[in-house]
């Protein structure tokens, strides 16, 4: 008779998912989201500084198309950060 190959038991349903390097999948996702949020928040800060500088220069009477586009980008970044934070 031939040798039987033993297959490892399937993972239990109550065990957390792990990455091949042994780290918990959920912790890796949280860390990646944290780092992405920091990057997006820094970009948001730069946008706000730029728009504020422009407002100071024009005394708030006129806002350029560039500033409006930056404010739209700020909204997109804000939604992204908020959505990531709501996930966990």
N, C-alpha and C positions, 0 to 999 in steps of 0.2 A: 504494500500500500504506500502511496505517496505521502509526503509530509504536508501537513495542513498549515496554511498560512493564517496566522492569527491577525485579525484586524482590530485596531483599537476601538474601544467602545465609543459610541457617539457622545458628543458633549451633552451634559445634562441641561435641561431647560432653565434651571435656576442659576447656572454658572454664568458670570459676566463674560462678554466677548473680549477676547484678547488679540493683540496684534502678534505677528510672528516673533517679534523680539520680546514678548512676554508682558508688555505694558497693557494696561486696560484700555480698551478702545474708547470708552467714554472719557477717560482722563486725557487721552491724546486729542480728542475732538475739542474738549474744553480748552486745552492749552492752545490749540490752533486758533480757535475762535477768539481767545483773549489777545493773542498776538495780532490777529487781523483787526480787532477792535482798536487796539493801540495805534496801529498804522492809520486806520481810517480817522480816528480822533485827531491825530496829528495833522492829517490833511485838512480836516475841518477847521482846525485852529488857524492854519495858514490861509485858508479861504476867508475866514472871518477877519483876519488881520488885513488882508488885501482889500476887502470890501470896505472896512472901516477907514483905511487910509484914503481910499478913493472918496468916500463920503466927506472926510475932513477936508480934502483938497477942493471939492466942489461946493462945500458948505451945504450939502444935502439937497441942492436944487435939482440936480440932474444925476441920473445913474446910467452908466454906459451899458451897452449890450454885453460887453465882457463881464461886467459885474453881475448882470442878470443871469448869465450862463453859469457863473461861479455859484450863485445862490441856488440854482437848480441842481448843480452838482452837490452842494451842501445838503439839500433835501434828500437826494439819492443816498448819500453816505449815511445820513441820519437814519433813514429807513433800514439800511443794511445792518447798522449797529444794533438798532432796536430789535430787528428780527432775530439776529444772532443771540441777543440777550434773552429773548422770550423762549428760545428753544430749551433752555435749561433752567 
